[in-house]
Amino acid sequence: KRIHQYKRSILFILYIIYRYNRIRQHPEDGDLLPRTFIIGGKAAKAYYIAKLTIKLINSVADVINND
């Protein structure tokens, strides 16, 4: 599946960032369950925005995994 601007990949990564920030700010909240997010896709060679989206996804994953 290809990464496109009109699909919800950016909205999904913003949701992941929101959840991560919420856990970091309020670790005592017991209403958050552990989640695993899996994102798959590829970008066309000339589609610069899709490549930036993939870079954003990988950068967010690095921050969360190294915390």
mmCIF file of the C-alpha atoms, coordinates in Angstrom:
data_MODEL
# 
_entry.id   MODEL 
# 
loop_
_atom_site.group_PDB 
_atom_site.id 
_atom_site.type_symbol 
_atom_site.label_atom_id 
_atom_site.label_alt_id 
_atom_site.label_comp_id 
_atom_site.label_asym_id 
_atom_site.label_entity_id 
_atom_site.label_seq_id 
_atom_site.pdbx_PDB_ins_code 
_atom_site.Cartn_x 
_atom_site.Cartn_y 
_atom_site.Cartn_z 
_atom_site.occupancy 
_atom_site.B_iso_or_equiv 
_atom_site.pdbx_formal_charge 
_atom_site.auth_seq_id 
_atom_site.auth_comp_id 
_atom_site.auth_asym_id 
_atom_site.auth_atom_id 
_atom_site.pdbx_PDB_model_num 
ATOM 1  C CA . LYS A 1 1  ? 0.000  0.000  0.000  1.00 0.00 ? 1  LYS A CA 1 
ATOM 2  C CA . ARG A 1 2  ? 1.359  3.401  -0.877 1.00 0.00 ? 2  ARG A CA 1 
ATOM 3  C CA . ILE A 1 3  ? 1.652  6.370  1.468  1.00 0.00 ? 3  ILE A CA 1 
ATOM 4  C CA . HIS A 1 4  ? -0.382 9.359  0.221  1.00 0.00 ? 4  HIS A CA 1 
ATOM 5  C CA . GLN A 1 5  ? -1.313 12.729 1.653  1.00 0.00 ? 5  GLN A CA 1 
ATOM 6  C CA . TYR A 1 6  ? -5.029 12.094 1.389  1.00 0.00 ? 6  TYR A CA 1 
ATOM 7  C CA . LYS A 1 7  ? -4.824 8.889  3.404  1.00 0.00 ? 7  LYS A CA 1 
ATOM 8  C CA . ARG A 1 8  ? -4.796 8.984  7.187  1.00 0.00 ? 8  ARG A CA 1 
ATOM 9  C CA . SER A 1 9  ? -1.152 8.153  7.890  1.00 0.00 ? 9  SER A CA 1 
ATOM 10 C CA . ILE A 1 10 ? -0.280 11.644 9.173  1.00 0.00 ? 10 ILE A CA 1 
ATOM 11 C CA . LEU A 1 11 ? -3.412 11.757 11.327 1.00 0.00 ? 11 LEU A CA 1 
ATOM 12 C CA . PHE A 1 12 ? -2.524 8.321  12.695 1.00 0.00 ? 12 PHE A CA 1 
ATOM 13 C CA . ILE A 1 13 ? 1.037  9.342  13.597 1.00 0.00 ? 13 ILE A CA 1 
ATOM 14 C CA . LEU A 1 14 ? -0.307 12.476 15.308 1.00 0.00 ? 14 LEU A CA 1 
ATOM 15 C CA . TYR A 1 15 ? -2.584 10.224 17.378 1.00 0.00 ? 15 TYR A CA 1 
ATOM 16 C CA . ILE A 1 16 ? 0.440  8.123  18.375 1.00 0.00 ? 16 ILE A CA 1 
ATOM 17 C CA . ILE A 1 17 ? 2.330  11.283 19.399 1.00 0.00 ? 17 ILE A CA 1 
ATOM 18 C CA . TYR A 1 18 ? -0.702 12.419 21.416 1.00 0.00 ? 18 TYR A CA 1 
ATOM 19 C CA . ARG A 1 19 ? -0.879 9.090  23.275 1.00 0.00 ? 19 ARG A CA 1 
ATOM 20 C CA . TYR A 1 20 ? 2.862  9.124  23.948 1.00 0.00 ? 20 TYR A CA 1 
ATOM 21 C CA . ASN A 1 21 ? 2.733  12.674 25.347 1.00 0.00 ? 21 ASN A CA 1 
ATOM 22 C CA . ARG A 1 22 ? -0.273 11.794 27.498 1.00 0.00 ? 22 ARG A CA 1 
ATOM 23 C CA . ILE A 1 23 ? 1.553  8.805  28.982 1.00 0.00 ? 23 ILE A CA 1 
ATOM 24 C CA . ARG A 1 24 ? 4.663  10.916 29.615 1.00 0.00 ? 24 ARG A CA 1 
ATOM 25 C CA . GLN A 1 25 ? 2.722  13.717 31.323 1.00 0.00 ? 25 GLN A CA 1 
ATOM 26 C CA . HIS A 1 26 ? 0.359  11.537 33.386 1.00 0.00 ? 26 HIS A CA 1 
ATOM 27 C CA . PRO A 1 27 ? 1.989  8.158  34.047 1.00 0.00 ? 27 PRO A CA 1 
ATOM 28 C CA . GLU A 1 28 ? -0.320 7.531  37.013 1.00 0.00 ? 28 GLU A CA 1 
ATOM 29 C CA . ASP A 1 29 ? -3.419 7.271  34.807 1.00 0.00 ? 29 ASP A CA 1 
ATOM 30 C CA . GLY A 1 30 ? -4.572 3.688  34.863 1.00 0.00 ? 30 GLY A CA 1 
ATOM 31 C CA . ASP A 1 31 ? -7.010 3.980  31.976 1.00 0.00 ? 31 ASP A CA 1 
ATOM 32 C CA . LEU A 1 32 ? -4.343 3.635  29.263 1.00 0.00 ? 32 LEU A CA 1 
ATOM 33 C CA . LEU A 1 33 ? -3.647 0.128  28.070 1.00 0.00 ? 33 LEU A CA 1 
ATOM 34 C CA . PRO A 1 34 ? -0.439 -0.912 26.287 1.00 0.00 ? 34 PRO A CA 1 
ATOM 35 C CA . ARG A 1 35 ? -0.754 -0.709 22.507 1.00 0.00 ? 35 ARG A CA 1 
ATOM 36 C CA . THR A 1 36 ? 1.337  -1.727 19.548 1.00 0.00 ? 36 THR A CA 1 
ATOM 37 C CA . PHE A 1 37 ? 0.990  0.337  16.387 1.00 0.00 ? 37 PHE A CA 1 
ATOM 38 C CA . ILE A 1 38 ? 2.035  -1.163 13.059 1.00 0.00 ? 38 ILE A CA 1 
ATOM 39 C CA . ILE A 1 39 ? 2.326  1.087  10.026 1.00 0.00 ? 39 ILE A CA 1 
ATOM 40 C CA . GLY A 1 40 ? 3.231  -0.283 6.620  1.00 0.00 ? 40 GLY A CA 1 
ATOM 41 C CA . GLY A 1 41 ? 3.569  1.302  3.242  1.00 0.00 ? 41 GLY A CA 1 
ATOM 42 C CA . LYS A 1 42 ? 5.910  2.571  0.595  1.00 0.00 ? 42 LYS A CA 1 
ATOM 43 C CA . ALA A 1 43 ? 6.469  5.803  -1.285 1.00 0.00 ? 43 ALA A CA 1 
ATOM 44 C CA . ALA A 1 44 ? 6.861  6.405  -4.980 1.00 0.00 ? 44 ALA A CA 1 
ATOM 45 C CA . LYS A 1 45 ? 10.333 7.581  -5.998 1.00 0.00 ? 45 LYS A CA 1 
ATOM 46 C CA . ALA A 1 46 ? 9.245  11.108 -6.863 1.00 0.00 ? 46 ALA A CA 1 
ATOM 47 C CA . TYR A 1 47 ? 6.695  11.568 -4.050 1.00 0.00 ? 47 TYR A CA 1 
ATOM 48 C CA . TYR A 1 48 ? 8.617  13.809 -1.645 1.00 0.00 ? 48 TYR A CA 1 
ATOM 49 C CA . ILE A 1 49 ? 5.769  14.324 0.861  1.00 0.00 ? 49 ILE A CA 1 
ATOM 50 C CA . ALA A 1 50 ? 5.300  10.568 1.234  1.00 0.00 ? 50 ALA A CA 1 
ATOM 51 C CA . LYS A 1 51 ? 9.017  10.153 1.905  1.00 0.00 ? 51 LYS A CA 1 
ATOM 52 C CA . LEU A 1 52 ? 8.827  12.852 4.576  1.00 0.00 ? 52 LEU A CA 1 
ATOM 53 C CA . THR A 1 53 ? 5.846  11.072 6.126  1.00 0.00 ? 53 THR A CA 1 
ATOM 54 C CA . ILE A 1 54 ? 7.840  7.834  6.313  1.00 0.00 ? 54 ILE A CA 1 
ATOM 55 C CA . LYS A 1 55 ? 10.753 9.732  7.854  1.00 0.00 ? 55 LYS A CA 1 
ATOM 56 C CA . LEU A 1 56 ? 8.375  11.221 10.453 1.00 0.00 ? 56 LEU A CA 1 
ATOM 57 C CA . ILE A 1 57 ? 7.021  7.766  11.283 1.00 0.00 ? 57 ILE A CA 1 
ATOM 58 C CA . ASN A 1 58 ? 10.536 6.386  11.737 1.00 0.00 ? 58 ASN A CA 1 
ATOM 59 C CA . SER A 1 59 ? 11.626 9.373  13.833 1.00 0.00 ? 59 SER A CA 1 
ATOM 60 C CA . VAL A 1 60 ? 8.642  9.037  16.160 1.00 0.00 ? 60 VAL A CA 1 
ATOM 61 C CA . ALA A 1 61 ? 9.323  5.306  16.471 1.00 0.00 ? 61 ALA A CA 1 
ATOM 62 C CA . ASP A 1 62 ? 12.962 5.995  17.408 1.00 0.00 ? 62 ASP A CA 1 
ATOM 63 C CA . VAL A 1 63 ? 11.957 8.473  20.112 1.00 0.00 ? 63 VAL A CA 1 
ATOM 64 C CA . ILE A 1 64 ? 9.339  6.167  21.611 1.00 0.00 ? 64 ILE A CA 1 
ATOM 65 C CA . ASN A 1 65 ? 11.486 3.027  21.441 1.00 0.00 ? 65 ASN A CA 1 
ATOM 66 C CA . ASN A 1 66 ? 14.501 4.732  23.043 1.00 0.00 ? 66 ASN A CA 1 
ATOM 67 C CA . ASP A 1 67 ? 12.506 6.166  25.941 1.00 0.00 ? 67 ASP A CA 1 
# 
